[in-house]
């Protein structure tokens, strides 16, 4: 059996089992390729060049056991490998935080936000930082910026510290624990936030893979806007005059617009559509 044949066989098994692929991958084939190559110690981008590589019996058994674990436990693949990738960067991850996948990463890394910033930001706040992926991406995008990353969860901040050290950014990213804006200090040129925004009905219907993640990072209350309301009420007092708030709300646009009717904002394009990440200028905040 070759590597590509093994990946195809594993993808079929994942598809038959009905696993949810939405935490780092979007389909069973990509998830199978990730798990197989990780288990065999191959680079995750090596599938094309290694496609005809022969798979030995011990390797086949090791992969079979890993796929069995994925199917039977429904733990996200990233929790099994201890690593997730976001826009080409690796991040350590475990059950203490959600798997890094924020769509804010796209406009951040692709320079979309620069068109709205009057100058490169000197101070950036990554609110609800989780494992710290957005804080790391922000620090890399703006090498002169000081990034303040906060979260209510001490466990998540412990993971963030590992990722900040991994990318050599401990001198420019500061971590702080606090509820919402309680840990914010001074004024920021840019505020990034991927908050808990899943509404109660959707929370009740989450697949097992998402229920394996900390509910604290997902549960947004009855309409998904519990945390967002607190944020919107206090964000302006923590933003510079020309500051920006970039907020991810997933599939909650209807609830967001019901909670904040008439608010001037901009929807940013992402690979998941143009209605999941929004930008609000400080002057337009309540």
Secondary structure, 3 states (H helix, E strand, C coil): CEHHHHHHHHHHHHHHHCCCCCCCCCCHHHHHHHHHHHHCCCCCCCHHHHCCCECCHHHHHHHHHHHHHHHHHCCCHHHHHCEEEECCEEEECCCCCCCCCCCHHHHHHCCHHHHCCCCCCCEEEEECCCCCHHHHHHHHHCCCCEEEEEECCHHHHHHHHHHHHHCCCCCCEEEEECCHHHHCCCCEEEEEEECCCECHHHHHCCCHHHHCCCHHHCECCCCCCHHHHHHHHHHHHHEEEEEEEEEECCCCHHHHHHHCCCCCCEECCECCECCCEEEEEHHHCC
